[in-house]
Amino acid sequence: MNLKLTRLDTQEVIEFPEDLRWIDEHDWHAVAQTTPQRTLSGSQIIQQGVKQAGRPITLSADDYVWLPLATIQTLREWTDVPELKLLYTHYDGREFNVIFALHDTPLKAEPVRFSTPELADERYTATIKFITI
């Protein structure tokens, strides 16, 4: 199964190669904790809670994973749709409801080989950032 990104409003799908890496998959923890604070008696107050959403999903196309220009253009157009909700399907079958991480450069793409004029079959490396909702 390939990686897929589905627009929930139009059901339009983008398929990605399986080699696209989820680079921050293991950096997130479901439990949030406050910074410990000391009381006047010297004991500590520590609060913990389970996060409801907000897990970052950053997909990276390293130098060996190339995406076609059409995919980059579609992603670029999608980043301009306010409140766009997406379904990210990982190659192992896990699914996540996500939005673009608009606060943190949601799409960064670089051509594998720069050419002028840009051709329709150009290939790009890219980093795509989402947040679970």
Secondary structure, DSSP 8 states (H G I E B T S, - for coil): --EEEEETTT--EEEE-TT-EETTTTS--SEEE---EE-TTS-EE--EEE--S--EEEEE--TT--EEHHHHHHHHHHTTSTT--EEEE-TTS-EEEEEE-GGG-SEEEEESS--SS--TT-EEEEEEEEEE-
